[in-house]
Amino acid sequence: ALVFSFALLPVAMMPLMLHLMQPLNGIHVLMTPHFTSAISAFGIVFMTYACIVAAEIWFVYRKFIVDSVHRLNDKQDRSGLESLLLPIYKVISLGAMDISKGALDSDHKAVKFLAALGIPVACFLHGYAGFIFGSVKANALWMTPLMPVIFICSAVVSGIALCIVSYYIFMEMRKWAAKRGKNWLLPDALAQGGTAIPVEQLRSIQEHEVKMTSKYLLIFMTAAITLEILDMIFRGYTAVKSWDALRMVIYEHDFMKIFVYQYGLGNFLPFLMLLLPGLTTRRAVVASVLVLFGVFMMRWNVVIGGQAFSLTFAGFMEYHLPIIPHDIETFKEGLGGMLSVIVTPFIIFYFLNMIFPAFMSDDEAH
């Protein structure tokens, strides 16, 4: 999960940059962050979290990095990939070659400190988008103090569900590739010269990890569903000036998207699937896919649905997703851009897995 989250970080700004007319200007948010702009302040939070994750990965894999430097140095007949990895390991080792018991104990303490520090920073990072939406007074659907908390809970839920689905897919691919000798699907084996996990252990490890993580998914789903329903009840009870327009949007115009797709298929159905006894790996994976669909619909209803009407309720606008692009703009704003955002973190993870094997045991890493 740690390596995969690091692979997801570069993709965090991709949707916004695809939407910009001048996407190359997006780097200014990270390179020149300041507090006078809500968007530019995001650069401070994002870079802080990125540094925490990078430092945590370094401390977790430091022993492995040092061992890899010694192993590749002593190896006479290195392959081309191993010859490329050796200088990379030497650079990222930062000269810290001490792997004594005292040094490793210090690494463990640093990992615990960074993990504890990373939790509030991650919550602030994921709630920041909700803060920006919730502070827009001109849009009745977005203007709620619960928006940052809802975004935090949905981010936790989608993150856990994505880890379950990705882990299941990766482990199935590893089992298939290990049995048939397809090392190009095993980047860690390709780089290290052997499989990180024996084939006979893959299935048992997969079932244990998926079922254990599903319990956490169920807990955070409860919090996310409760907050979203509470927000809707609060809006209806207070019945502010814009409630007439919101009621038309929620109960008429977007009824199918909100109550059938988001709450029905994306929340309550996977909640019941995870709650029923005798949970299997495949049922947990199917439920996680539905959870991801529900979070996607939640973001769709907030971002797209919030722009489909005006505060004066002058009517609705319809958004049609460009499927077949006819220029670069329809590619970025359509299905092509969406698939690019989905595929990019997996490509990054493939190459990161060569340097930091994500499927090795804790004993091997430390």
The 8 nearest C-alpha neighbors of each residue, nearest first, counted from 0:
[[1, 3, 2, 4, 162, 357, 5, 166],
 [2, 0, 4, 3, 5, 56, 52, 357],
 [1, 3, 5, 4, 0, 357, 6, 56],
 [4, 2, 6, 0, 5, 1, 348, 7],
 [3, 5, 7, 1, 6, 2, 0, 8],
 [4, 6, 2, 8, 3, 7, 1, 52],
 [7, 5, 3, 348, 4, 344, 347, 8],
 [6, 8, 4, 344, 5, 10, 9, 3],
 [7, 9, 5, 11, 10, 6, 4, 49],
 [10, 8, 11, 7, 6, 12, 13, 5],
 [9, 11, 13, 8, 7, 12, 344, 340],
 [12, 10, 8, 9, 13, 7, 14, 15],
 [11, 13, 15, 10, 14, 16, 9, 25],
 [12, 14, 16, 10, 15, 11, 17, 340],
 [15, 13, 17, 16, 12, 18, 340, 11],
 [14, 16, 18, 17, 13, 12, 19, 22],
 [15, 17, 22, 13, 19, 18, 14, 12],
 [18, 16, 14, 331, 15, 19, 13, 22],
 [17, 19, 15, 16, 14, 332, 20, 331],
 [20, 18, 22, 16, 21, 17, 15, 25],
 [19, 21, 22, 18, 17, 16, 328, 23],
 [20, 22, 19, 23, 24, 25, 16, 18],
 [23, 21, 16, 19, 24, 25, 20, 17],
 [24, 22, 25, 21, 26, 16, 27, 19],
 [23, 25, 22, 26, 27, 21, 28, 16],
 [26, 24, 27, 23, 22, 28, 16, 29],
 [25, 27, 28, 24, 29, 30, 23, 22],
 [28, 26, 30, 31, 25, 29, 24, 32],
 [29, 27, 39, 42, 26, 32, 31, 25],
 [30, 28, 42, 27, 26, 31, 32, 46],
 [29, 31, 27, 28, 32, 26, 42, 43],
 [30, 32, 27, 28, 29, 33, 39, 42],
 [33, 31, 39, 42, 28, 40, 43, 29],
 [34, 32, 40, 39, 35, 31, 36, 43],
 [33, 35, 40, 36, 39, 37, 32, 43],
 [36, 34, 33, 37, 40, 39, 38, 32],
 [37, 35, 39, 38, 34, 40, 33, 32],
 [36, 38, 40, 39, 41, 35, 34, 131],
 [37, 39, 41, 36, 40, 28, 42, 131],
 [40, 38, 28, 32, 36, 41, 42, 33],
 [41, 39, 34, 33, 42, 37, 38, 43],
 [40, 42, 39, 44, 38, 43, 45, 37],
 [43, 41, 29, 45, 32, 28, 40, 39],
 [44, 42, 46, 41, 40, 45, 32, 47],
 [45, 43, 47, 41, 42, 46, 124, 48],
 [44, 46, 42, 48, 47, 43, 41, 49],
 [45, 47, 49, 43, 48, 44, 42, 50],
 [48, 46, 44, 50, 45, 49, 43, 51],
 [47, 49, 51, 45, 50, 46, 120, 44],
 [50, 48, 46, 52, 51, 47, 53, 45],
 [49, 51, 53, 47, 48, 52, 54, 46],
 [52, 50, 48, 54, 49, 53, 55, 47],
 [53, 51, 55, 49, 54, 50, 56, 48],
 [54, 52, 50, 56, 55, 51, 49, 57],
 [55, 53, 57, 51, 56, 52, 50, 58],
 [54, 56, 52, 58, 57, 53, 110, 51],
 [57, 55, 59, 53, 54, 58, 60, 52],
 [56, 58, 54, 60, 55, 59, 61, 53],
 [57, 59, 61, 55, 106, 56, 60, 110],
 [60, 58, 56, 57, 61, 55, 364, 365],
 [59, 61, 63, 57, 364, 58, 62, 56],
 [62, 60, 64, 58, 63, 57, 59, 65],
 [63, 61, 65, 64, 60, 365, 66, 98],
 [62, 64, 66, 60, 61, 65, 364, 67],
 [63, 65, 61, 67, 62, 66, 88, 60],
 [64, 66, 68, 62, 67, 63, 96, 61],
 [67, 65, 63, 69, 68, 64, 70, 62],
 [66, 68, 70, 64, 65, 69, 71, 63],
 [67, 69, 65, 71, 66, 70, 72, 88],
 [70, 68, 72, 66, 67, 71, 73, 65],
 [71, 69, 67, 73, 72, 68, 66, 74],
 [70, 72, 74, 68, 73, 69, 67, 85],
 [73, 71, 69, 70, 74, 68, 85, 75],
 [74, 72, 70, 71, 69, 75, 68, 76],
 [73, 75, 71, 72, 76, 77, 70, 69],
 [74, 76, 77, 73, 72, 71, 78, 70],
 [77, 75, 74, 78, 71, 73, 81, 82],
 [78, 76, 81, 75, 82, 74, 79, 71],
 [77, 79, 81, 80, 82, 76, 83, 190],
 [78, 80, 82, 81, 83, 77, 84, 76],
 [79, 81, 83, 82, 78, 84, 190, 77],
 [80, 82, 84, 78, 83, 79, 77, 85],
 [83, 81, 79, 80, 85, 84, 77, 78],
 [82, 84, 80, 81, 85, 79, 86, 87],
 [83, 85, 81, 87, 82, 86, 88, 80],
 [84, 86, 88, 87, 82, 83, 68, 81],
 [87, 85, 89, 88, 84, 90, 83, 82],
 [88, 86, 84, 90, 85, 89, 91, 83],
 [89, 87, 91, 85, 86, 90, 92, 64],
 [90, 88, 86, 92, 87, 91, 85, 68],
 [89, 91, 87, 88, 92, 93, 86, 94],
 [92, 90, 93, 88, 89, 87, 64, 57],
 [91, 93, 89, 94, 90, 95, 88, 64],
 [94, 92, 91, 95, 90, 89, 96, 88],
 [93, 95, 92, 96, 89, 90, 91, 97],
 [96, 94, 93, 97, 92, 65, 61, 98],
 [95, 97, 94, 65, 98, 92, 62, 93],
 [96, 98, 95, 99, 102, 65, 103, 62],
 [99, 97, 102, 103, 62, 96, 100, 65],
 [98, 100, 102, 101, 97, 103, 104, 96],
 [99, 101, 103, 102, 104, 98, 105, 97],
 [100, 102, 104, 99, 103, 105, 98, 106],
 [101, 103, 105, 99, 104, 100, 98, 106],
 [102, 104, 106, 100, 105, 101, 98, 99],
 [105, 103, 107, 101, 106, 102, 100, 108],
 [104, 106, 102, 108, 103, 107, 109, 101],
 [107, 105, 103, 109, 104, 58, 108, 110],
 [108, 106, 110, 104, 109, 105, 103, 111],
 [109, 107, 105, 111, 110, 106, 112, 104],
 [108, 110, 106, 112, 107, 111, 113, 105],
 [109, 111, 107, 113, 108, 112, 55, 114],
 [112, 110, 114, 108, 109, 113, 115, 107],
 [111, 113, 109, 115, 110, 114, 116, 108],
 [112, 114, 116, 110, 115, 111, 117, 109],
 [115, 113, 117, 111, 116, 112, 110, 118],
 [116, 114, 112, 113, 117, 118, 111, 119],
 [117, 115, 113, 114, 118, 112, 119, 120],
 [116, 118, 114, 120, 115, 119, 113, 121],
 [117, 119, 121, 120, 116, 115, 122, 114],
 [120, 118, 122, 121, 117, 123, 116, 115],
 [119, 121, 123, 117, 122, 118, 124, 48],
 [122, 120, 124, 118, 123, 119, 117, 125],
 [123, 121, 119, 125, 124, 120, 126, 151],
 [122, 124, 120, 126, 121, 125, 127, 119],
 [125, 123, 121, 127, 122, 126, 44, 120],
 [126, 124, 122, 151, 127, 123, 121, 128],
 [125, 127, 147, 151, 123, 129, 150, 124],
 [126, 128, 130, 124, 129, 125, 123, 131],
 [129, 127, 131, 130, 126, 132, 125, 147],
 [128, 130, 147, 146, 132, 126, 127, 131],
 [129, 131, 127, 147, 133, 128, 132, 134],
 [132, 130, 128, 134, 129, 133, 127, 135],
 [133, 131, 129, 141, 130, 134, 135, 128],
 [132, 134, 142, 141, 130, 143, 146, 131],
 [133, 135, 131, 132, 142, 136, 130, 141],
 [136, 134, 137, 133, 132, 142, 138, 141],
 [135, 137, 138, 142, 134, 139, 133, 141],
 [136, 138, 135, 139, 310, 142, 309, 141],
 [139, 137, 136, 140, 141, 135, 142, 310],
 [138, 140, 142, 141, 241, 137, 310, 136],
 [141, 139, 138, 305, 142, 245, 301, 143],
 [140, 142, 133, 132, 139, 138, 143, 135],
 [143, 141, 133, 139, 136, 135, 140, 134],
 [142, 144, 133, 145, 146, 141, 134, 140],
 [145, 143, 146, 133, 142, 147, 130, 134],
 [144, 146, 143, 148, 147, 149, 230, 133],
 [145, 147, 129, 149, 133, 148, 144, 143],
 [148, 146, 129, 126, 130, 150, 149, 145],
 [149, 147, 151, 145, 150, 146, 152, 126],
 [150, 148, 146, 152, 151, 147, 145, 153],
 [149, 151, 153, 147, 148, 126, 129, 152],
 [152, 150, 126, 148, 154, 125, 149, 153],
 [153, 151, 155, 223, 149, 154, 150, 156],
 [152, 154, 156, 150, 155, 151, 157, 149],
 [155, 153, 151, 157, 152, 156, 158, 150],
 [156, 154, 158, 152, 153, 157, 159, 151],
 [157, 155, 153, 159, 158, 154, 219, 216],
 [156, 158, 160, 154, 159, 155, 291, 161],
 [159, 157, 155, 161, 156, 160, 154, 162],
 [158, 160, 162, 156, 161, 157, 216, 155],
 [161, 159, 287, 157, 163, 162, 158, 156],
 [160, 162, 158, 164, 163, 159, 165, 157],
 [161, 163, 159, 165, 160, 164, 166, 158],
 [164, 162, 160, 166, 161, 165, 209, 167],
 [165, 163, 161, 167, 166, 162, 284, 168],
 [164, 166, 168, 162, 167, 163, 161, 169],
 [167, 165, 169, 163, 168, 164, 162, 170],
 [166, 168, 164, 170, 165, 169, 163, 171],
 [169, 167, 165, 171, 166, 170, 172, 164],
 [170, 168, 172, 166, 171, 167, 165, 173],
 [169, 171, 173, 167, 172, 168, 166, 174],
 [172, 170, 174, 168, 173, 169, 167, 175],
 [173, 171, 169, 175, 170, 174, 176, 168],
 [174, 172, 170, 176, 171, 175, 177, 169],
 [175, 173, 171, 177, 172, 176, 170, 178],
 [174, 176, 172, 173, 178, 177, 171, 179],
 [175, 177, 181, 173, 179, 178, 174, 180],
 [178, 176, 180, 174, 179, 175, 173, 181],
 [177, 179, 175, 176, 180, 174, 198, 181],
 [180, 178, 176, 177, 181, 175, 182, 174],
 [179, 181, 177, 176, 182, 178, 175, 183],
 [182, 180, 176, 183, 179, 184, 177, 185],
 [181, 183, 185, 184, 180, 189, 188, 176],
 [182, 184, 185, 181, 186, 189, 176, 188],
 [185, 183, 182, 181, 186, 176, 173, 172],
 [184, 186, 182, 188, 183, 187, 189, 173],
 [187, 185, 189, 353, 188, 184, 352, 190],
 [186, 188, 353, 190, 356, 189, 185, 352],
 [189, 187, 193, 194, 191, 192, 185, 190],
 [190, 188, 186, 187, 192, 182, 191, 185],
 [189, 191, 187, 188, 353, 192, 186, 81],
 [192, 190, 188, 193, 189, 187, 353, 81],
 [191, 193, 188, 189, 190, 194, 187, 81],
 [194, 192, 188, 191, 195, 189, 187, 190],
 [195, 193, 188, 196, 197, 187, 192, 185],
 [194, 196, 359, 193, 358, 188, 197, 187],
 [197, 195, 194, 198, 359, 201, 200, 358],
 [198, 196, 199, 200, 194, 201, 195, 177],
 [197, 199, 201, 200, 174, 196, 177, 178],
 [198, 200, 197, 201, 202, 203, 196, 174],
 [201, 199, 198, 197, 203, 202, 204, 196],
 [200, 202, 204, 198, 203, 199, 205, 197],
 [201, 203, 205, 204, 200, 206, 199, 170],
 [204, 202, 206, 205, 201, 200, 207, 199],
 [205, 203, 207, 201, 202, 206, 208, 200],
 [204, 206, 202, 208, 203, 207, 201, 209],
 [207, 205, 203, 209, 204, 208, 280, 210],
 [208, 206, 204, 210, 205, 209, 211, 203],
 [207, 209, 211, 205, 206, 210, 212, 204],
 [210, 208, 212, 206, 211, 207, 163, 213],
 [211, 209, 213, 207, 212, 208, 206, 280],
 [210, 212, 208, 213, 209, 214, 207, 215],
 [211, 213, 209, 215, 214, 210, 208, 216],
 [214, 212, 216, 210, 215, 211, 209, 217],
 [215, 213, 217, 212, 216, 211, 218, 210],
 [214, 216, 218, 212, 217, 213, 219, 211],
 [217, 215, 213, 214, 219, 218, 220, 156],
 [216, 218, 220, 214, 215, 219, 213, 221],
 [219, 217, 215, 221, 220, 216, 214, 222],
 [218, 220, 222, 221, 216, 217, 156, 223],
 [221, 219, 223, 217, 222, 218, 216, 224],
 [220, 222, 219, 218, 224, 223, 225, 217],
 [221, 223, 219, 225, 220, 224, 226, 218],
 [224, 222, 220, 152, 226, 225, 221, 153],
 [225, 223, 227, 221, 226, 222, 220, 228],
 [226, 224, 222, 228, 223, 227, 229, 221],
 [225, 227, 229, 223, 224, 228, 230, 222],
 [226, 228, 230, 224, 229, 225, 223, 231],
 [227, 229, 231, 225, 230, 226, 224, 232],
 [230, 228, 226, 232, 227, 231, 225, 233],
 [231, 229, 233, 227, 228, 232, 226, 234],
 [230, 232, 228, 234, 233, 229, 235, 227],
 [233, 231, 229, 235, 234, 230, 236, 228],
 [234, 232, 230, 236, 231, 235, 229, 237],
 [235, 233, 231, 232, 237, 236, 238, 230],
 [234, 236, 238, 232, 233, 237, 231, 242],
 [237, 235, 233, 238, 234, 232, 239, 231],
 [236, 238, 234, 239, 235, 233, 242, 232],
 [239, 237, 235, 242, 236, 234, 240, 241],
 [240, 238, 242, 241, 237, 234, 235, 243],
 [239, 241, 242, 238, 243, 244, 139, 237],
 [240, 242, 239, 244, 243, 139, 245, 310],
 [243, 241, 245, 238, 239, 244, 240, 246],
 [244, 242, 246, 245, 241, 247, 240, 238],
 [243, 245, 247, 242, 246, 241, 312, 248],
 [246, 244, 242, 248, 247, 243, 249, 241],
 [245, 247, 243, 249, 248, 244, 250, 242],
 [246, 248, 251, 244, 245, 250, 249, 252],
 [247, 249, 252, 245, 246, 253, 251, 250],
 [250, 248, 246, 253, 254, 247, 251, 245],
 [251, 249, 254, 247, 246, 248, 252, 253],
 [250, 252, 254, 247, 248, 253, 249, 246],
 [251, 253, 248, 254, 247, 249, 250, 255],
 [254, 252, 256, 249, 248, 255, 251, 257],
 [253, 255, 250, 251, 257, 256, 249, 258],
 [256, 254, 259, 253, 257, 258, 260, 252],
 [255, 257, 260, 253, 254, 259, 258, 261],
 [258, 256, 261, 254, 255, 259, 260, 253],
 [257, 259, 262, 255, 254, 261, 263, 260],
 [258, 260, 263, 255, 262, 257, 256, 261],
 [261, 259, 256, 264, 263, 257, 262, 258],
 [262, 260, 293, 265, 257, 296, 263, 258],
 [263, 261, 266, 258, 265, 259, 260, 264],
 [262, 264, 259, 267, 260, 265, 266, 261],
 [265, 263, 260, 268, 266, 262, 261, 259],
 [293, 264, 266, 261, 290, 289, 262, 292],
 [267, 265, 262, 268, 269, 263, 264, 270],
 [266, 268, 270, 263, 269, 262, 271, 264],
 [267, 269, 271, 270, 264, 266, 263, 272],
 [270, 268, 286, 272, 271, 267, 266, 273],
 [271, 269, 267, 273, 268, 272, 266, 274],
 [270, 272, 274, 268, 269, 273, 275, 267],
 [273, 271, 269, 270, 274, 275, 268, 286],
 [274, 272, 270, 271, 275, 269, 283, 278],
 [273, 275, 271, 272, 270, 276, 217, 278],
 [274, 276, 272, 273, 271, 277, 278, 270],
 [277, 275, 278, 274, 273, 272, 279, 271],
 [278, 276, 279, 275, 274, 273, 282, 280],
 [277, 279, 276, 282, 273, 275, 280, 283],
 [280, 278, 282, 281, 283, 277, 210, 206],
 [279, 281, 283, 282, 206, 284, 209, 210],
 [280, 282, 284, 283, 279, 285, 286, 278],
 [281, 283, 285, 279, 284, 280, 286, 278],
 [282, 284, 286, 280, 281, 285, 287, 279],
 [283, 285, 287, 281, 286, 282, 164, 280],
 [286, 284, 288, 282, 287, 283, 281, 289],
 [285, 287, 269, 283, 289, 284, 288, 282],
 [286, 288, 160, 290, 284, 289, 285, 283],
 [289, 287, 285, 291, 290, 286, 284, 292],
 [290, 288, 292, 265, 286, 287, 291, 293],
 [289, 291, 287, 293, 265, 292, 288, 286],
 [292, 290, 288, 294, 293, 289, 157, 295],
 [291, 293, 289, 295, 290, 294, 265, 296],
 [265, 292, 294, 261, 290, 296, 295, 291],
 [295, 293, 297, 291, 296, 292, 290, 298],
 [294, 296, 292, 298, 293, 297, 299, 291],
 [297, 295, 299, 293, 261, 294, 298, 300],
 [296, 298, 294, 300, 295, 299, 261, 293],
 [297, 299, 301, 295, 296, 300, 302, 294],
 [300, 298, 296, 303, 302, 297, 301, 295],
 [301, 299, 304, 297, 298, 303, 302, 296],
 [300, 302, 298, 305, 304, 299, 303, 297],
 [303, 301, 305, 299, 304, 300, 298, 306],
 [304, 302, 299, 306, 305, 300, 301, 307],
 [305, 303, 300, 307, 306, 301, 302, 299],
 [304, 306, 301, 302, 303, 307, 140, 308],
 [305, 307, 303, 304, 308, 302, 309, 316],
 [306, 308, 316, 304, 315, 305, 303, 317],
 [309, 307, 315, 306, 314, 312, 316, 305],
 [308, 310, 312, 311, 313, 307, 314, 138],
 [309, 311, 312, 138, 139, 241, 308, 137],
 [310, 312, 309, 313, 244, 241, 308, 314],
 [313, 311, 309, 310, 314, 244, 308, 315],
 [312, 314, 311, 309, 315, 308, 310, 244],
 [315, 313, 312, 308, 316, 309, 307, 311],
 [316, 314, 308, 307, 317, 313, 309, 312],
 [315, 317, 307, 308, 318, 314, 306, 304],
 [316, 318, 319, 307, 315, 303, 304, 308],
 [319, 317, 320, 316, 303, 307, 304, 321],
 [318, 320, 321, 317, 333, 322, 316, 332],
 [319, 321, 333, 322, 318, 334, 332, 329],
 [322, 320, 333, 323, 329, 324, 334, 319],
 [321, 323, 334, 333, 320, 324, 335, 330],
 [322, 324, 321, 325, 334, 330, 333, 329],
 [325, 323, 330, 329, 326, 321, 322, 333],
 [324, 326, 329, 323, 327, 330, 328, 321],
 [327, 325, 328, 329, 324, 330, 331, 323],
 [326, 328, 330, 329, 331, 325, 324, 332],
 [329, 327, 331, 330, 326, 332, 324, 333],
 [328, 330, 324, 332, 333, 331, 327, 326],
 [331, 329, 324, 327, 333, 335, 328, 332],
 [330, 332, 336, 328, 17, 329, 333, 327],
 [333, 331, 329, 330, 336, 328, 18, 17],
 [334, 332, 321, 330, 320, 335, 329, 336],
 [333, 335, 337, 322, 336, 338, 321, 330],
 [336, 334, 330, 338, 337, 333, 339, 331],
 [337, 335, 331, 339, 338, 334, 333, 330],
 [336, 338, 334, 340, 339, 335, 341, 333],
 [339, 337, 341, 335, 340, 336, 342, 334],
 [340, 338, 336, 342, 337, 341, 343, 335],
 [339, 341, 337, 338, 343, 342, 336, 13],
 [340, 342, 338, 339, 343, 337, 344, 345],
 [341, 343, 339, 345, 340, 344, 338, 346],
 [342, 344, 346, 345, 340, 341, 339, 347],
 [345, 343, 347, 7, 6, 346, 342, 348],
 [344, 346, 348, 347, 343, 342, 349, 6],
 [347, 345, 349, 343, 348, 344, 342, 350],
 [346, 348, 344, 345, 349, 350, 6, 351],
 [349, 347, 345, 351, 6, 346, 350, 352],
 [350, 348, 346, 352, 347, 351, 345, 186],
 [349, 351, 352, 353, 348, 347, 346, 186],
 [352, 350, 348, 353, 354, 349, 355, 347],
 [351, 353, 356, 355, 349, 350, 354, 187],
 [354, 352, 187, 186, 351, 350, 190, 355],
 [353, 355, 351, 352, 356, 350, 84, 187],
 [354, 356, 352, 353, 351, 357, 60, 2],
 [357, 355, 352, 187, 358, 359, 353, 354],
 [356, 358, 359, 352, 355, 2, 0, 3],
 [359, 357, 356, 195, 360, 196, 187, 352],
 [358, 360, 195, 357, 356, 363, 196, 361],
 [361, 359, 363, 362, 364, 358, 196, 195],
 [360, 362, 364, 363, 365, 359, 59, 358],
 [363, 361, 365, 360, 364, 359, 63, 62],
 [362, 364, 360, 361, 365, 359, 63, 62],
 [365, 363, 361, 60, 362, 63, 360, 59],
 [364, 362, 363, 62, 361, 59, 60, 63]]
